[in-house]
């Protein structure tokens, strides 16, 4: 039985492994996978894969690898995806509506159980088959629907208030899409998804790739050996 706590960095990689394993199971009907193959699909090294999976009590078989179906079961169980986890979305702007209509949540063990907004023109409308409720009804609906995850999809200004109301309603897990940092009690976990930061990171890599390509082209025209950063030893 596993008795070691799983590091946060490992937890963050488990969904990546899960996605890779699902691809193997669904597309290739592959029964086993080596740590090297899983590492390549997940974008990490094989030693890290083996270390991460050891926290689940899974060590694979030398010369055979890991059983794909069993790994899927282990990771799904560890991530708490063996049952539908009810979630609520607060903020039904463009992003909130897109999230509410996303079918992938149900396929991965999450159920959008409630939608909330404060705009009278939005409250009472139907989005994805769910009637939007006023934020004032949050605590009652959380209790009725057993909501355990709150998703903030508001503009930055009301995000802190929404986080406070979610915590007050008993929500211990919050996914924050608002471009703002929110403060919550110590027993509440917040994961922030900042799309602008992710785009800026992509911009960095794009700029680097362009610089390397430019250096290679200049080297080719000058007839000198390629001296780009990725080819130097």
Buried (B, 14 or more C-beta within 10 A) or exposed (E): EEEEEEEEEBBEBBBBBBEBBBEBBEEEEBEBBBBEBBBBBBEBEBEBBBBBBBBBEBEBEEEEBBBBEEBBBBBBEBBEBEEBBBBBBBBBEEBBBEBBEEEEBEEBBBBBBBBBBBEEEBBEEEBBEBEBBBBEEBBEBBEEBEBBBBBBBBEEEBBBBBBBBBBEBEBBBBBBBBBBEBEBEEEBEBEBBBEEEEEEEEEEEEEEEEEBEEBBEEBEEEEEEEEBEEEEE
